[in-house]
Amino acid sequence: MKSSAQLLLKIQNEFCGEIIKKNIDGISHEESMVFPNGEANCINWIFGHLIFVRNAILEMLGEKPVWKNSDFAFYERGSKPLDHVEKFLEFDHLKIYFEESQTRLQIAFEKQKEIPAEKMSDFAALSLHEIYHSGQLGYVRPLLGKEGAIK
């Protein structure tokens, strides 16, 4: 039987994955590159950043990341997105990486016999991080003239 913490992380990943997909639905590449107010993070960066951090979760679970993070450091926390716009991936490519991360995470959570207690605070922080940024995606939608996806 899976631990309660492990089951919670798996279910939370499922829910977040669905929220993220809803919040990016109907967003074009051009729209994903709009920096609200000329400086707030664009959807492309937020989405790429989520994938970047999901790689850390995959590695914590002993799994292979979906990309080599050093090749995509412009999506890392602390990077200055406005300085790296020309490096951002096409939005459809990000969607493919995201789907791969979702699949790998679900498999990894299922395969785990137990989540080590010493890693639980890291998993909790990274789960909160994903919730935070999935909300940002939803917040930017109306700024692009899109209807809210979560009702």
N, CA and C atoms as a LAMMPS dump frame, in Angstrom:
ITEM: TIMESTEP
0
ITEM: NUMBER OF ATOMS
453
ITEM: BOX BOUNDS ff ff ff
-5.0000000000000000e+02 5.0000000000000000e+02
-5.0000000000000000e+02 5.0000000000000000e+02
-5.0000000000000000e+02 5.0000000000000000e+02
ITEM: ATOMS id mol type element x y z
1 1 1 N 0.837 -1.181 0
2 1 2 C 0 0 0
3 1 3 C 0.887 1.251 0
4 2 1 N 0.517 2.237 -0.793
5 2 2 C 1.25 3.487 -0.893
6 2 3 C 1.044 4.314 0.371
7 3 1 N 2.053 5.113 0.721
8 3 2 C 1.917 5.991 1.875
9 3 3 C 0.92 7.094 1.557
10 4 1 N 0.343 7.685 2.607
11 4 2 C -0.599 8.788 2.421
12 4 3 C 0.079 9.964 1.728
13 5 1 N 1.327 10.245 2.106
14 5 2 C 2.06 11.36 1.506
15 5 3 C 2.289 11.112 0.018
16 6 1 N 2.646 9.91 -0.317
17 6 2 C 2.885 9.567 -1.712
18 6 3 C 1.606 9.684 -2.531
19 7 1 N 0.519 9.207 -1.986
20 7 2 C -0.761 9.301 -2.677
21 7 3 C -1.185 10.758 -2.824
22 8 1 N -0.986 11.548 -1.794
23 8 2 C -1.311 12.976 -1.858
24 8 3 C -0.515 13.661 -2.965
25 9 1 N 0.779 13.398 -3.045
26 9 2 C 1.623 14.013 -4.081
27 9 3 C 1.16 13.605 -5.474
28 10 1 N 0.826 12.344 -5.647
29 10 2 C 0.362 11.86 -6.952
30 10 3 C -0.953 12.544 -7.348
31 11 1 N -1.894 12.607 -6.417
32 11 2 C -3.191 13.23 -6.71
33 11 3 C -3.017 14.723 -6.958
34 12 1 N -2.187 15.362 -6.156
35 12 2 C -1.952 16.789 -6.337
36 12 3 C -1.334 17.056 -7.703
37 13 1 N -0.414 16.204 -8.131
38 13 2 C 0.186 16.349 -9.455
39 13 3 C -0.868 16.203 -10.545
40 14 1 N -1.788 15.269 -10.381
41 14 2 C -2.864 15.088 -11.36
42 14 3 C -3.72 16.354 -11.454
43 15 1 N -4.138 16.869 -10.302
44 15 2 C -4.972 18.073 -10.289
45 15 3 C -4.239 19.271 -10.88
46 16 1 N -3.003 19.483 -10.457
47 16 2 C -2.235 20.619 -10.983
48 16 3 C -2.05 20.491 -12.495
49 17 1 N -1.759 19.285 -12.947
50 17 2 C -1.594 19.074 -14.384
51 17 3 C -2.836 19.487 -15.152
52 18 1 N -4 19.135 -14.635
53 18 2 C -5.258 19.498 -15.298
54 18 3 C -5.498 21.004 -15.261
55 19 1 N -5.215 21.633 -14.134
56 19 2 C -5.392 23.087 -14.012
57 19 3 C -4.467 23.805 -14.993
58 20 1 N -3.231 23.364 -15.065
59 20 2 C -2.258 23.985 -15.977
60 20 3 C -2.728 23.836 -17.42
61 21 1 N -3.179 22.647 -17.787
62 21 2 C -3.65 22.433 -19.169
63 21 3 C -4.842 23.333 -19.494
64 22 1 N -5.752 23.48 -18.545
65 22 2 C -6.9 24.364 -18.771
66 22 3 C -6.446 25.81 -18.925
67 23 1 N -5.497 26.223 -18.1
68 23 2 C -5.053 27.615 -18.136
69 23 3 C -4.235 27.97 -19.377
70 24 1 N -3.658 26.989 -20.041
71 24 2 C -2.906 27.295 -21.268
72 24 3 C -3.715 26.996 -22.529
73 25 1 N -4.877 26.402 -22.353
74 25 2 C -5.703 26.041 -23.505
75 25 3 C -6.059 27.293 -24.311
76 26 1 N -5.873 27.21 -25.617
77 26 2 C -6.239 28.31 -26.504
78 26 3 C -5.24 29.446 -26.551
79 27 1 N -4.096 29.28 -25.903
80 27 2 C -3.056 30.313 -25.913
81 27 3 C -2.116 30.025 -27.082
82 28 1 N -1.945 30.999 -27.942
83 28 2 C -1.027 30.847 -29.082
84 28 3 C 0.4 31.143 -28.632
85 29 1 N 1.351 30.806 -29.486
86 29 2 C 2.745 31.127 -29.168
87 29 3 C 2.908 32.633 -28.991
88 30 1 N 2.331 33.389 -29.884
89 30 2 C 2.451 34.848 -29.805
90 30 3 C 1.887 35.375 -28.486
91 31 1 N 0.727 34.855 -28.086
92 31 2 C 0.135 35.273 -26.815
93 31 3 C 1.006 34.842 -25.638
94 32 1 N 1.622 33.678 -25.756
95 32 2 C 2.464 33.183 -24.657
96 32 3 C 3.692 34.058 -24.439
97 33 1 N 4.021 34.881 -25.42
98 33 2 C 5.221 35.725 -25.353
99 33 3 C 4.917 37.148 -24.874
100 34 1 N 3.663 37.443 -24.566
101 34 2 C 3.288 38.781 -24.105
102 34 3 C 3.655 38.921 -22.629
103 35 1 N 4.417 39.968 -22.32
104 35 2 C 4.78 40.285 -20.938
105 35 3 C 3.766 41.313 -20.424
106 36 1 N 2.817 40.867 -19.584
107 36 2 C 1.824 41.813 -19.074
108 36 3 C 2.503 43 -18.388
109 37 1 N 1.96 44.161 -18.629
110 37 2 C 2.51 45.406 -18.08
111 37 3 C 3.944 45.646 -18.533
112 38 1 N 4.353 44.954 -19.576
113 38 2 C 5.692 45.136 -20.118
114 38 3 C 6.812 44.506 -19.309
115 39 1 N 6.478 43.894 -18.169
116 39 2 C 7.547 43.322 -17.352
117 39 3 C 7.158 42.069 -16.581
118 40 1 N 5.877 41.86 -16.278
119 40 2 C 5.473 40.648 -15.563
120 40 3 C 5.79 39.437 -16.437
121 41 1 N 6.061 38.311 -15.813
122 41 2 C 6.448 37.118 -16.57
123 41 3 C 5.362 36.702 -17.553
124 42 1 N 5.805 36.344 -18.741
125 42 2 C 4.88 35.877 -19.773
126 42 3 C 4.525 34.411 -19.524
127 43 1 N 3.455 33.961 -20.15
128 43 2 C 3.01 32.574 -20
129 43 3 C 4.088 31.608 -20.468
130 44 1 N 4.797 31.934 -21.527
131 44 2 C 5.84 31.047 -22.024
132 44 3 C 6.876 30.791 -20.933
133 45 1 N 7.319 31.856 -20.259
134 45 2 C 8.331 31.672 -19.218
135 45 3 C 7.763 30.904 -18.031
136 46 1 N 6.568 31.246 -17.589
137 46 2 C 5.967 30.556 -16.44
138 46 3 C 5.836 29.069 -16.731
139 47 1 N 5.335 28.744 -17.92
140 47 2 C 5.126 27.345 -18.306
141 47 3 C 6.46 26.61 -18.421
142 48 1 N 7.439 27.234 -19.064
143 48 2 C 8.763 26.626 -19.164
144 48 3 C 9.4 26.456 -17.795
145 49 1 N 9.178 27.421 -16.924
146 49 2 C 9.698 27.347 -15.559
147 49 3 C 9.086 26.165 -14.806
148 50 1 N 7.8 25.932 -14.995
149 50 2 C 7.152 24.785 -14.356
150 50 3 C 7.799 23.476 -14.814
151 51 1 N 8.079 23.367 -16.093
152 51 2 C 8.732 22.161 -16.61
153 51 3 C 10.139 22.04 -16.025
154 52 1 N 10.848 23.145 -15.97
155 52 2 C 12.192 23.175 -15.405
156 52 3 C 12.178 22.602 -13.982
157 53 1 N 11.228 23.043 -13.167
158 53 2 C 11.152 22.591 -11.781
159 53 3 C 10.633 21.158 -11.693
160 54 1 N 9.743 20.772 -12.593
161 54 2 C 9.279 19.383 -12.615
162 54 3 C 10.455 18.424 -12.84
163 55 1 N 11.456 18.876 -13.58
164 55 2 C 12.649 18.045 -13.759
165 55 3 C 13.328 17.757 -12.429
166 56 1 N 13.353 18.753 -11.554
167 56 2 C 13.95 18.547 -10.231
168 56 3 C 13.158 17.495 -9.453
169 57 1 N 11.844 17.539 -9.569
170 57 2 C 11.01 16.548 -8.884
171 57 3 C 11.288 15.163 -9.451
172 58 1 N 11.356 15.062 -10.774
173 58 2 C 11.664 13.775 -11.395
174 58 3 C 12.992 13.229 -10.888
175 59 1 N 13.986 14.089 -10.822
176 59 2 C 15.295 13.64 -10.348
177 59 3 C 15.246 13.223 -8.881
178 60 1 N 14.467 13.932 -8.052
179 60 2 C 14.306 13.545 -6.649
180 60 3 C 13.672 12.159 -6.536
181 61 1 N 12.87 11.809 -7.514
182 61 2 C 12.216 10.499 -7.536
183 61 3 C 13.073 9.44 -8.237
184 62 1 N 14.29 9.836 -8.642
185 62 2 C 15.204 8.89 -9.287
186 62 3 C 14.914 8.666 -10.754
187 63 1 N 14.201 9.6 -11.37
188 63 2 C 13.813 9.463 -12.78
189 63 3 C 14.579 10.447 -13.654
190 64 1 N 14.56 10.175 -14.938
191 64 2 C 15.23 11.016 -15.932
192 64 3 C 14.383 12.264 -16.215
193 65 1 N 15.011 13.444 -16.252
194 65 2 C 14.262 14.661 -16.589
195 65 3 C 13.856 14.672 -18.066
196 66 1 N 12.916 15.547 -18.415
197 66 2 C 12.448 15.613 -19.803
198 66 3 C 13.389 16.416 -20.689
199 67 1 N 14.234 17.237 -20.076
200 67 2 C 15.26 17.951 -20.823
201 67 3 C 16.451 18.173 -19.907
202 68 1 N 17.552 18.545 -20.481
203 68 2 C 18.755 18.853 -19.71
204 68 3 C 18.621 20.301 -19.246
205 69 1 N 18.416 20.498 -17.941
206 69 2 C 18.129 21.835 -17.417
207 69 3 C 19.191 22.864 -17.789
208 70 1 N 20.432 22.452 -17.904
209 70 2 C 21.478 23.429 -18.241
210 70 3 C 21.257 24.024 -19.633
211 71 1 N 20.552 23.302 -20.507
212 71 2 C 20.243 23.821 -21.846
213 71 3 C 19.069 24.807 -21.83
214 72 1 N 18.349 24.836 -20.727
215 72 2 C 17.146 25.668 -20.634
216 72 3 C 17.182 26.553 -19.39
217 73 1 N 18.382 27.009 -19.02
218 73 2 C 18.572 27.809 -17.804
219 73 3 C 17.789 29.124 -17.829
220 74 1 N 17.38 29.563 -19.005
221 74 2 C 16.591 30.795 -19.109
222 74 3 C 15.191 30.628 -18.517
223 75 1 N 14.792 29.393 -18.192
224 75 2 C 13.529 29.137 -17.503
225 75 3 C 13.744 28.918 -15.996
226 76 1 N 14.953 29.064 -15.545
227 76 2 C 15.279 28.83 -14.141
228 76 3 C 14.87 30.022 -13.276
229 77 1 N 14.565 29.729 -12.027
230 77 2 C 14.264 30.788 -11.055
231 77 3 C 15.448 31.743 -10.99
232 78 1 N 15.137 33.018 -10.967
233 78 2 C 16.185 34.02 -10.876
234 78 3 C 16.695 34.507 -12.224
235 79 1 N 16.344 33.785 -13.295
236 79 2 C 16.732 34.282 -14.62
237 79 3 C 15.885 35.524 -14.912
238 80 1 N 16.321 36.318 -15.821
239 80 2 C 15.581 37.521 -16.206
240 80 3 C 14.918 37.247 -17.559
241 81 1 N 13.641 36.833 -17.539
242 81 2 C 12.972 36.432 -18.776
243 81 3 C 13.076 37.436 -19.915
244 82 1 N 12.953 38.728 -19.624
245 82 2 C 13.027 39.729 -20.693
246 82 3 C 14.378 39.721 -21.405
247 83 1 N 15.413 39.217 -20.737
248 83 2 C 16.747 39.159 -21.347
249 83 3 C 16.954 37.934 -22.231
250 84 1 N 15.975 37.002 -22.233
251 84 2 C 16.172 35.726 -22.933
252 84 3 C 15.04 35.37 -23.895
253 85 1 N 14.232 36.333 -24.247
254 85 2 C 13.043 36.081 -25.072
255 85 3 C 13.38 35.29 -26.337
256 86 1 N 14.492 35.605 -26.964
257 86 2 C 14.854 34.941 -28.227
258 86 3 C 15.164 33.454 -28.045
259 87 1 N 15.376 33.009 -26.815
260 87 2 C 15.688 31.602 -26.544
261 87 3 C 14.449 30.78 -26.208
262 88 1 N 13.347 31.436 -25.891
263 88 2 C 12.158 30.706 -25.46
264 88 3 C 11.69 29.737 -26.536
265 89 1 N 11.231 28.579 -26.096
266 89 2 C 10.749 27.554 -27.02
267 89 3 C 9.378 27.923 -27.573
268 90 1 N 9.094 27.37 -28.744
269 90 2 C 7.739 27.488 -29.283
270 90 3 C 6.777 26.884 -28.264
271 91 1 N 5.638 27.523 -28.093
272 91 2 C 4.696 27.105 -27.066
273 91 3 C 4.238 25.659 -27.261
274 92 1 N 4.031 25.247 -28.507
275 92 2 C 3.626 23.861 -28.765
276 92 3 C 4.707 22.867 -28.332
277 93 1 N 5.978 23.249 -28.444
278 93 2 C 7.056 22.372 -27.968
279 93 3 C 7.026 22.263 -26.449
280 94 1 N 6.754 23.374 -25.778
281 94 2 C 6.635 23.338 -24.323
282 94 3 C 5.497 22.407 -23.902
283 95 1 N 4.404 22.437 -24.647
284 95 2 C 3.268 21.566 -24.319
285 95 3 C 3.665 20.094 -24.392
286 96 1 N 4.485 19.741 -25.366
287 96 2 C 4.953 18.355 -25.505
288 96 3 C 5.828 17.981 -24.308
289 97 1 N 6.746 18.869 -23.943
290 97 2 C 7.591 18.611 -22.766
291 97 3 C 6.737 18.496 -21.496
292 98 1 N 5.723 19.346 -21.38
293 98 2 C 4.867 19.294 -20.201
294 98 3 C 4.144 17.955 -20.117
295 99 1 N 3.559 17.518 -21.229
296 99 2 C 2.85 16.235 -21.234
297 99 3 C 3.79 15.096 -20.851
298 100 1 N 5.013 15.152 -21.359
299 100 2 C 6.004 14.122 -21.011
300 100 3 C 6.312 14.179 -19.514
301 101 1 N 6.447 15.383 -18.969
302 101 2 C 6.72 15.496 -17.534
303 101 3 C 5.546 14.953 -16.721
304 102 1 N 4.334 15.23 -17.165
305 102 2 C 3.15 14.748 -16.449
306 102 3 C 3.121 13.219 -16.439
307 103 1 N 3.363 12.626 -17.578
308 103 2 C 3.369 11.164 -17.675
309 103 3 C 4.461 10.574 -16.789
310 104 1 N 5.666 11.113 -16.897
311 104 2 C 6.789 10.585 -16.113
312 104 3 C 6.558 10.749 -14.616
313 105 1 N 5.992 11.885 -14.208
314 105 2 C 5.736 12.087 -12.776
315 105 3 C 4.702 11.098 -12.26
316 106 1 N 3.643 10.893 -13.012
317 106 2 C 2.618 9.951 -12.564
318 106 3 C 3.196 8.541 -12.428
319 107 1 N 3.999 8.139 -13.39
320 107 2 C 4.641 6.822 -13.322
321 107 3 C 5.601 6.765 -12.141
322 108 1 N 6.379 7.82 -11.952
323 108 2 C 7.361 7.844 -10.865
324 108 3 C 6.673 7.768 -9.5
325 109 1 N 5.586 8.521 -9.31
326 109 2 C 4.875 8.454 -8.032
327 109 3 C 4.292 7.064 -7.82
328 110 1 N 3.84 6.447 -8.883
329 110 2 C 3.271 5.102 -8.783
330 110 3 C 4.353 4.067 -8.445
331 111 1 N 5.537 4.224 -9.011
332 111 2 C 6.629 3.27 -8.808
333 111 3 C 7.25 3.348 -7.417
334 112 1 N 7.206 4.516 -6.813
335 112 2 C 7.862 4.708 -5.521
336 112 3 C 7.26 3.782 -4.472
337 113 1 N 8.124 3.115 -3.756
338 113 2 C 7.65 2.299 -2.649
339 113 3 C 7.315 3.193 -1.459
340 114 1 N 8.13 4.224 -1.283
341 114 2 C 7.926 5.144 -0.167
342 114 3 C 8.681 6.434 -0.465
343 115 1 N 8.085 7.555 -0.105
344 115 2 C 8.772 8.845 -0.218
345 115 3 C 9.584 9.022 1.065
346 116 1 N 10.903 9.193 0.946
347 116 2 C 11.712 9.367 2.157
348 116 3 C 11.27 10.593 2.952
349 117 1 N 11.145 10.432 4.25
350 117 2 C 10.681 11.508 5.121
351 117 3 C 11.539 12.758 4.995
352 118 1 N 12.834 12.574 4.805
353 118 2 C 13.729 13.735 4.715
354 118 3 C 13.514 14.547 3.438
355 119 1 N 12.806 13.996 2.469
356 119 2 C 12.521 14.724 1.228
357 119 3 C 11.128 15.348 1.217
358 120 1 N 10.317 15.066 2.237
359 120 2 C 8.929 15.532 2.225
360 120 3 C 8.82 17.05 2.213
361 121 1 N 9.677 17.749 2.944
362 121 2 C 9.562 19.217 2.929
363 121 3 C 9.913 19.766 1.555
364 122 1 N 10.863 19.129 0.855
365 122 2 C 11.193 19.545 -0.513
366 122 3 C 10.01 19.303 -1.448
367 123 1 N 9.397 18.127 -1.337
368 123 2 C 8.232 17.831 -2.173
369 123 3 C 7.082 18.791 -1.872
370 124 1 N 6.873 19.093 -0.592
371 124 2 C 5.801 20.019 -0.211
372 124 3 C 6.057 21.404 -0.797
373 125 1 N 7.297 21.867 -0.706
374 125 2 C 7.638 23.193 -1.24
375 125 3 C 7.464 23.235 -2.755
376 126 1 N 7.897 22.183 -3.434
377 126 2 C 7.784 22.163 -4.892
378 126 3 C 6.329 22.014 -5.342
379 127 1 N 5.523 21.329 -4.559
380 127 2 C 4.092 21.24 -4.871
381 127 3 C 3.437 22.602 -4.724
382 128 1 N 3.764 23.311 -3.648
383 128 2 C 3.236 24.655 -3.461
384 128 3 C 3.694 25.57 -4.595
385 129 1 N 4.936 25.418 -4.998
386 129 2 C 5.491 26.194 -6.103
387 129 3 C 4.66 25.998 -7.372
388 130 1 N 4.307 24.745 -7.66
389 130 2 C 3.527 24.473 -8.858
390 130 3 C 2.122 25.058 -8.75
391 131 1 N 1.537 24.974 -7.581
392 131 2 C 0.21 25.563 -7.376
393 131 3 C 0.269 27.068 -7.608
394 132 1 N 1.282 27.7 -7.062
395 132 2 C 1.468 29.148 -7.204
396 132 3 C 1.543 29.554 -8.676
397 133 1 N 2.404 28.871 -9.431
398 133 2 C 2.58 29.246 -10.837
399 133 3 C 1.397 28.835 -11.712
400 134 1 N 0.712 27.762 -11.361
401 134 2 C -0.482 27.412 -12.153
402 134 3 C -1.543 28.499 -11.976
403 135 1 N -1.597 29.1 -10.793
404 135 2 C -2.489 30.237 -10.575
405 135 3 C -2.072 31.455 -11.375
406 136 1 N -0.767 31.666 -11.498
407 136 2 C -0.291 32.782 -12.329
408 136 3 C -0.757 32.619 -13.769
409 137 1 N -0.691 31.397 -14.278
410 137 2 C -1.154 31.158 -15.649
411 137 3 C -2.615 31.579 -15.797
412 138 1 N -3.415 31.24 -14.799
413 138 2 C -4.825 31.616 -14.83
414 138 3 C -5.036 33.111 -14.719
415 139 1 N -4.168 33.775 -13.995
416 139 2 C -4.271 35.216 -13.818
417 139 3 C -3.913 35.968 -15.098
418 140 1 N -2.967 35.443 -15.863
419 140 2 C -2.514 36.119 -17.081
420 140 3 C -3.539 35.973 -18.21
421 141 1 N -4.316 34.9 -18.218
422 141 2 C -5.307 34.675 -19.291
423 141 3 C -6.158 35.906 -19.581
424 142 1 N -6.837 36.476 -18.564
425 142 2 C -7.684 37.648 -18.84
426 142 3 C -6.882 38.864 -19.321
427 143 1 N -5.618 38.948 -18.911
428 143 2 C -4.786 40.052 -19.375
429 143 3 C -4.502 39.932 -20.87
430 144 1 N -4.678 38.708 -21.399
431 144 2 C -4.512 38.465 -22.843
432 144 3 C -5.851 38.506 -23.572
433 145 1 N -6.906 38.832 -22.843
434 145 2 C -8.226 38.891 -23.463
435 145 3 C -8.927 37.547 -23.512
436 146 1 N -8.41 36.573 -22.762
437 146 2 C -9.013 35.24 -22.732
438 146 3 C -9.929 35.113 -21.518
439 147 1 N -10.96 34.305 -21.683
440 147 2 C -11.847 34.02 -20.577
441 147 3 C -11.105 33.13 -19.577
442 148 1 N -11.436 33.289 -18.3
443 148 2 C -10.859 32.419 -17.268
444 148 3 C -11.214 30.968 -17.56
445 149 1 N -10.274 30.075 -17.303
446 149 2 C -10.496 28.664 -17.616
447 149 3 C -11.049 27.87 -16.444
448 150 1 N -10.883 28.383 -15.231
449 150 2 C -11.347 27.679 -14.038
450 150 3 C -12.59 28.386 -13.551
451 151 1 N -13.651 27.629 -13.504
452 151 2 C -14.942 28.219 -13.111
453 151 3 C -15.481 27.517 -11.896
